[in-house]
Amino acid sequence: MLKQISNPGGLYGLAADFNDGEVMTMINGSGGTVKVGDLVIIRVASAAPAAAYGTPVFTTSTTANDQKVIGVVAGQAYQAPDSGGSSLSPTFGIDPTVYAANAEVPIQWRGVARVNIAANTVAAGDPLVQSGVVKVAQTNTATITGAATNNTFWGSVFAIALEANTAKETTNNTIRALLLR
């Protein structure tokens, strides 16, 4: 199932997004939990419970420059619980939902999204790839010298950073990035 998500008012992150995102529902076959901004890869062997439903299954990876990255866990508009303040000025933030193993999860694969960079240093405009840490992106540091390296480099880039790590939100350690899949 594909859905269009628009964020004209800045409800998914710290600033309004200028592009619609494409989202599909997938099953978490990673065996662990995932949250907004976490990187996911396609699970090739779909022996997970979703195989009976025909729903695609994802997992996570610790392989740097993994070319099977398909997107990130999508965020949704989130209004923080009322802390006794005025209801006329609600607080919006990053969706705190944590998805369990075998749960249906919205996966965004194109458009502007929040991407987990953990403590990695990223500059606006940097190409992003899977780091060697599960569910985390990093700047691609590969040197492009030959045809084989070019194929590896461009095949593993899944997004372009729209902001630097200094602008990240700290709930999920995410920055805004343009997903290219």
TIDREN-703780 format. One record per residue (C-alpha): x, y, z; residue number from 1. Coordinates in nm, 4 decimals. Example, Ala and Ser with C-alpha at 12.3 -4.5 7.8 and 13.67 -1.06 7.14 Angstrom:
// TIDREN-703780
REC          u          v          w     i
REC     1.2300    -0.4500     0.7800     1
REC     1.3670    -0.1060     0.7140     2
***
This chain:
// TIDREN-703780
REC          u          v          w     i
REC     0.0000     0.0000     0.0000     1
REC     0.1405     0.3418    -0.0974     2
REC     0.0423     0.6646     0.0741     3
REC     0.1317     1.0267     0.0103     4
REC     0.2362     1.2274     0.3151     5
REC     0.2570     1.6048     0.2967     6
REC     0.3945     1.8353     0.5643     7
REC     0.3081     2.1922     0.4695     8
REC     0.2940     2.3082     0.8318     9
REC     0.6091     2.1479     0.9728    10
REC     0.4321     1.8828     1.1815    11
REC     0.6762     1.5940     1.1204    12
REC     0.9928     1.7672     1.2237    13
REC     1.1369     2.1006     1.3125    14
REC     1.0624     2.2700     0.9806    15
REC     0.8022     2.2412     0.7083    16
REC     0.8908     1.9910     0.4368    17
REC     0.8594     2.1071     0.0794    18
REC     0.7948     1.7712    -0.0820    19
REC     0.5456     1.4894    -0.0527    20
REC     0.6862     1.1562     0.0587    21
REC     0.6010     0.8120    -0.0702    22
REC     0.5280     0.5586     0.2020    23
REC     0.4513     0.1869     0.1960    24
REC     0.3457    -0.0474     0.4734    25
REC     0.5952    -0.3238     0.5466    26
REC     0.6449    -0.5859     0.8178    27
REC     0.9301    -0.5494     1.0663    28
REC     1.1271    -0.8701     1.0168    29
REC     1.4362    -0.7397     1.1980    30
REC     1.3655    -0.9180     1.5249    31
REC     1.3984    -0.5872     1.7134    32
REC     1.2223    -0.2545     1.7447    33
REC     1.2419     0.0420     1.5054    34
REC     1.1460     0.4078     1.5386    35
REC     1.1128     0.7163     1.3171    36
REC     1.4219     0.7780     1.1050    37
REC     1.5734     0.4303     1.1392    38
REC     1.7215     0.2888     0.8166    39
REC     1.5751    -0.0365     0.6883    40
REC     1.6735    -0.2778     0.4127    41
REC     1.4655    -0.5185     0.2080    42
REC     1.4575    -0.8667     0.3551    43
REC     1.5314    -1.1023     0.0691    44
REC     1.4314    -1.4246     0.2439    45
REC     1.0725    -1.3491     0.3491    46
REC     1.0132    -1.6408     0.5817    47
REC     0.8707    -1.3951     0.8354    48
REC     0.5008    -1.4033     0.9287    49
REC     0.4196    -1.1514     0.6561    50
REC     0.4934    -1.4001     0.3795    51
REC     0.1406    -1.5353     0.4145    52
REC    -0.0068    -1.1883     0.3571    53
REC     0.2112    -1.0929     0.0640    54
REC     0.3291    -0.7813     0.2519    55
REC     0.6933    -0.6882     0.1937    56
REC     0.9281    -0.7532     0.4843    57
REC     1.2226    -0.5388     0.5950    58
REC     1.5131    -0.5914     0.8300    59
REC     1.8084    -0.3802     0.9457    60
REC     2.1779    -0.3959     0.8601    61
REC     2.5239    -0.3345     1.0021    62
REC     2.6867    -0.3517     0.6582    63
REC     2.8454    -0.0177     0.5679    64
REC     2.7343     0.1086     0.2240    65
REC     2.4612    -0.1579     0.2087    66
REC     2.2919    -0.1247    -0.1311    67
REC     1.9689    -0.2848    -0.0047    68
REC     1.8595     0.0226     0.1962    69
REC     1.5012     0.0921     0.0891    70
REC     1.4140     0.3833     0.3150    71
REC     1.3422     0.4908     0.6699    72
REC     1.0663     0.4450     0.9237    73
REC     0.8211     0.7254     0.8418    74
REC     0.7124     0.9852     1.0934    75
REC     0.3615     1.1083     1.1514    76
REC     0.2219     1.4281     1.2966    77
REC     0.2557     1.4120     1.6726    78
REC     0.1142     1.6400     1.9386    79
REC     0.2832     1.6100     2.2740    80
REC     0.0565     1.5334     2.5705    81
REC    -0.0884     1.8416     2.7375    82
REC     0.1394     1.9512     3.0190    83
REC    -0.1162     2.1869     3.1714    84
REC    -0.0363     2.4702     2.9323    85
REC    -0.2704     2.6406     2.6939    86
REC    -0.4437     2.4126     2.4453    87
REC    -0.4260     2.7014     2.1967    88
REC    -0.0523     2.6454     2.1508    89
REC     0.0042     2.2688     2.1247    90
REC     0.3572     2.1320     2.1134    91
REC     0.4398     1.9281     1.8032    92
REC     0.7408     1.7049     1.7716    93
REC     0.8893     1.3829     1.6440    94
REC     0.6562     1.0846     1.6516    95
REC     0.7664     0.8747     1.9541    96
REC     0.6142     0.5506     1.8224    97
REC     0.8333     0.2428     1.8606    98
REC     0.7369    -0.0475     1.6341    99
REC     0.7824    -0.4009     1.7644   100
REC     0.9149    -0.6990     1.5704   101
REC     0.6590    -0.8395     1.3211   102
REC     0.4523    -0.5176     1.3360   103
REC     0.3253    -0.3294     1.0310   104
REC     0.5444    -0.0214     0.9866   105
REC     0.5178     0.2803     0.7522   106
REC     0.8379     0.2960     0.5447   107
REC     0.9164     0.6118     0.3502   108
REC     1.1272     0.5564     0.0430   109
REC     1.1081     0.8880    -0.1451   110
REC     1.0725     1.2546    -0.0524   111
REC     1.1806     1.4550     0.2509   112
REC     1.2074     1.2478     0.5688   113
REC     1.3820     1.2346     0.9047   114
REC     1.6955     1.0126     0.8937   115
REC     1.8781     0.8699     1.1970   116
REC     2.2450     0.9814     1.1973   117
REC     2.3189     0.9086     1.5664   118
REC     2.6446     1.0920     1.6556   119
REC     2.7798     1.1029     1.2984   120
REC     2.9015     1.4295     1.1478   121
REC     2.6993     1.5265     0.8412   122
REC     2.6990     1.8456     0.6340   123
REC     2.4041     1.9743     0.4358   124
REC     2.4329     1.8370     0.0822   125
REC     2.6246     1.5237     0.1811   126
REC     2.5237     1.1919     0.0224   127
REC     2.4015     0.9484     0.2897   128
REC     2.4650     0.5721     0.3095   129
REC     2.4175     0.2942     0.5654   130
REC     2.6852     0.3138     0.8345   131
REC     2.8371     0.0122     1.0067   132
REC     2.5927     0.0704     1.2934   133
REC     2.2446    -0.0800     1.2773   134
REC     1.9670     0.1644     1.1658   135
REC     2.2087     0.4591     1.1285   136
REC     2.3171     0.6667     0.8273   137
REC     2.6496     0.8366     0.7678   138
REC     2.8144     1.0542     0.5048   139
REC     2.9594     0.8480     0.2237   140
REC     3.3358     0.8652     0.2612   141
REC     3.4255     0.6381    -0.0320   142
REC     3.6796     0.7735    -0.2777   143
REC     3.5475     0.7623    -0.6314   144
REC     3.8324     0.6503    -0.8555   145
REC     3.7250     0.3676    -1.0834   146
REC     3.4155     0.2185    -1.2418   147
REC     3.3747    -0.0484    -0.9718   148
REC     3.3997     0.2126    -0.6960   149
REC     3.1528     0.4376    -0.8779   150
REC     2.8969     0.1582    -0.8923   151
REC     2.9401     0.0828    -0.5230   152
REC     2.9289     0.4488    -0.4266   153
REC     2.6185     0.5467    -0.6220   154
REC     2.4380     0.2200    -0.5548   155
REC     2.4639     0.2691    -0.1796   156
REC     2.3608     0.6377    -0.1635   157
REC     1.9959     0.6500    -0.0579   158
REC     1.9561     1.0174     0.0407   159
REC     2.1016     1.3684     0.0356   160
REC     2.1251     1.5541     0.3682   161
REC     1.9204     1.8750     0.3762   162
REC     2.0713     1.9931     0.7027   163
REC     2.3876     1.9405     0.9059   164
REC     2.4179     1.7298     1.2194   165
REC     2.4218     2.0532     1.4207   166
REC     2.0516     2.0985     1.3298   167
REC     1.9432     1.7476     1.4272   168
REC     1.6566     1.6884     1.6644   169
REC     1.7648     1.4872     1.9647   170
REC     1.4600     1.2670     2.0260   171
REC     1.5645     1.0180     1.7565   172
REC     1.8940     1.1835     1.6444   173
REC     1.7504     1.2663     1.3029   174
REC     1.8075     1.5268     1.0351   175
REC     1.5945     1.6083     0.7316   176
REC     1.7118     1.4402     0.4125   177
REC     1.5804     1.3909     0.0599   178
REC     1.5286     1.0180     0.0026   179
REC     1.6210     0.9095    -0.3504   180
REC     1.4947     0.5528    -0.3807   181
***
